[in-house]
Amino acid sequence: MSKSAALVHLVCGATGVGKSTYSEELAQKLGGVRFSIDEWMERLHNPDRPEELLFDWFYERVQRNCAQMRVVAERLAEIKVPSVFDCGLTNNTERDIFSDWAEEKGLSVQLHFVDAPTDLRWQRVQKRNAEQAETFQFLVTREMFDFIESIWEAPTDDEMKRLSGVRVNP
């Protein structure tokens, strides 16, 4: 199956790299539906989040949201509508959850790795925080940025090959 025929598109990259913008453009280009974890979390959970930022609290809700996104994507695949997942996918384990699901369902998958240097990404986050334009969902502090940096794992060459990966430098 050609790369353009993939029904599941996984967009990964570190904080501030431009995943949301790229995912939206990709969904429009493909005539697909974009699933953004930031949007789901902001609308469904962040208003009720605890004052202290607790990773376990966020992670459990992210996983529930992503599971529901996959259910909807299965329905879309039945009518040949591509799904674009803008869910962070910060490490191989997270990406495997999606790629294993796609394989189990017989859905073609493509990984999109959006990449940019750390200093440029932090500048973009600061600009997004200040402007609060289209892709802004919530304030990203330096502490949050650094935490995600500490757990971020770029895709390996093998993972890129296995998932028909493309590298994007916005």
N, C-alpha and C positions, 0 to 999 in steps of 0.2 A: 504494500500500500504506500502511495506517495506521502511525503511529509504533509503536503497541503490537505490530504484527505483525513488527517487525524481528527478524531472527534473530541479528544481530551488534550488540552494544552495546559501544561504546568509551568507557571512563571515563578522563577526563584531569583533571589538576589538579596543582598544585605539592605539594611534600612537606608532610605534616602536615595536609592539607586535609580528610581523611576519605574518601579514595577507597576504601579497603578496606572500611570500614563500609558506605558507600553501595553498593558493588558487591555485597557479600553480601546486603544487603536487596533490591537489584534482582533478583539471581539467584533469590532465594526467591520474590519477587513474580511473576516470569515463569515459574517452574518451569524455570529454566535452570541452566547450569553456569558457575561463576565461575573464571576463570583468573587467578591472582595471580602476577606475576613475582617479588615478594618471597618468596613461599612456595617457588617453584621454585628460585630462586637459593639460598635458605637451605638447602634440603634437598639439592640436587644439586651445588652449587659452593662455597658459602661456607666449608665446613669445609676446603677445599683452597686457599683464596685466598692469594695472596702477602701477606707482612707489609706491604709497601708497597702502599697503595691505588693501583692502576693502572687508569685509566679504560678503556684498550684491552682489558685482561684481562676486566673486567666486561662491557663493551659487546659483545664477541664472544660471550660466553656468553648474554647477554640475547637477542641476535638468534637464536641457535640455539634457545633455549627458546621464543621467540615463534613461530618457524617451526613447531616441533612442536605448539604450542598451536593454530595455525591448521589443521594437518592433522587434529587431533582435532575441532575445531569444524566442519570440513567434514563429518565423519561424523555429528556431532550434527545439523547442518542437514538431512541426508538424512532424519532421523526427526523433523524440525520442533522440535528442542530448541534454544532460544536459548543463545548464548554471550555471557558478559559478560567483557570483557577489562579487567583491572585491572593494566595494564602500564606505568604512568607516562605514556607517550605524551607526552613532554616538549616536542615541537615538531611543526610541521606535517609535516615529513619523516617522522617516526616514525608519525604518524597516517595519512599517505598510504600507508605500507606496508600498513597494515591495510585502509584503505578501498579502495585499488586492488585488493588481493586479494579483498575482498568483491565488488567490482564484477565482476572477472574471473570469479568463481564464480557470479555471478547472485544474490548474497545481499543482502538488504536490511540497511541499516546505520543506526544512530543514534548520535550523539555526545552524551555526557553530560559537561558541563564543571562540575566541582565547584570552587567558588571561595570563598576567605576571605582576609582581610588577613594579611600576612606575620607581624606580631607575634602574632596569634592562632594561626597555624599553628606557630610556633616554641614557643609555650607548650604546644600539644598534643603536639608531639614530645617535649619535656622530660617531660611527664606520662607519655607512653607509655614512654619510656626508664625512668622510675622505677618504674612499676607493672608493666611487662612483662605486660600482660593479653592478651586475645584477639588483637588485631591486631599485637602485637609479634612481629617476626621477627628483628630485629637492632638493635643500638644505632646510632642516627643521631647523629653528632657535629655540632657547629656547622659544622665544616669541610665535612662532607658536605652539610648543609643549604644552606650558602652556595654550594657548587659547583652544586647542582641549580638554585638560584635564578638563577645566572648563565647557565644554558642553557635555562631554562624559557621557553616561548613560548605565551601564551594563544591559543586559537583566534580567528581573525578572524571578523567578521560573515559574510563570504562562505563560510568553512568551516562555520560553524554552519548556515547556510542549506542548503548543499550536502549536509550530513550529517544533516539533520533534527534539529539540535542543540537540547538543552535545557540551561539553566543552573541549577545547583543551589547554593543557599547553605545549607549545613547549620548 
